[in-house]
């Protein structure tokens, strides 16, 4: 018998809520309607988010032979990773790749 795949519901909901907060905090200030300028600004934000994620990762220290994150480190890392995803979502939106009505 094959076991059914069990989705880690709590983790998925947590990440969805984090993404929602990140998208709300990011706001729509990047959106001007000019695709070239929007992508230029989003590219700069993407670089900033990558640096923030790198900083969060640099604060993680190896403890023993396995990587162990403290609760604040996990929270910071998740927040920065989700913020990076939010910027990527904004880029997809700016390029109209998320709009199923637009032609490829």
C-alpha positions in Angstrom: 0.0 0.0 0.0 1.1 3.5 -0.8 0.8 6.1 1.9 -0.9 9.3 1.0 1.3 12.4 0.9 0.6 14.5 4.0 1.1 18.2 3.4 2.7 20.0 6.4 -0.3 22.2 6.8 1.0 24.4 9.6 4.3 25.2 7.9 2.5 26.0 4.6 0.1 28.3 6.4 2.9 30.0 8.3 4.8 30.6 5.0 1.7 31.9 3.3 1.0 34.3 6.1 4.7 35.5 6.0 4.4 36.0 2.3 1.2 38.0 2.6 2.8 40.3 5.2 5.9 40.7 3.1 3.8 41.7 0.0 1.7 44.1 2.1 4.8 45.7 3.7 6.4 46.0 0.3 3.3 47.9 -0.9 2.7 49.1 -4.4 5.2 52.0 -4.4 7.3 50.2 -7.0 4.4 50.1 -9.5 4.3 53.1 -11.9 3.0 51.3 -15.0 6.2 51.8 -16.9 7.5 48.3 -17.1 11.1 49.3 -17.7 11.3 51.6 -14.7 9.4 49.2 -12.5 11.8 46.4 -13.4 14.7 48.7 -12.7 13.5 49.6 -9.3 12.6 46.0 -8.5 16.0 44.8 -9.6 17.5 47.3 -7.0 15.1 45.9 -4.4 16.1 42.4 -5.3 19.7 43.2 -4.7 18.9 44.8 -1.3 16.8 41.7 -0.3 19.6 39.4 -1.4 22.0 41.3 0.8 19.6 41.2 3.7 19.3 37.4 3.3 23.1 37.1 3.1 23.4 39.1 6.4 20.8 36.8 8.1 22.8 33.8 6.9 26.1 35.2 8.1 24.7 35.5 11.6 24.1 31.7 11.6 27.0 29.9 13.2 27.8 26.2 13.1 27.4 24.5 16.4 29.0 21.2 16.5 28.8 19.1 13.4 25.2 19.9 12.5 23.7 23.3 11.8 21.5 24.4 14.6 19.5 27.6 14.4 18.2 29.4 17.4 14.5 30.5 17.3 15.4 34.2 16.5 17.8 33.0 13.7 15.1 30.8 12.2 12.6 33.7 12.3 15.1 36.2 10.7 16.1 33.7 8.0 12.4 32.9 7.2 11.5 36.5 7.1 14.3 37.5 4.8 13.8 34.5 2.5 10.1 35.3 2.2 10.8 38.9 1.5 13.1 37.8 -1.3 10.3 35.7 -2.7 7.9 38.7 -2.4 10.2 40.8 -4.6 10.4 38.0 -7.1 6.6 37.9 -7.1 6.5 41.6 -7.8 8.9 41.1 -10.7 6.6 38.4 -12.1 3.7 40.8 -11.7 5.6 43.7 -13.4 6.5 41.5 -16.4 2.8 40.2 -16.6 4.0 36.6 -16.3 1.4 36.0 -13.6 -1.5 37.2 -15.7 -3.1 34.2 -17.4 -5.0 36.5 -19.8 -1.8 37.9 -21.3 -0.3 36.2 -24.3 3.2 34.7 -23.9 
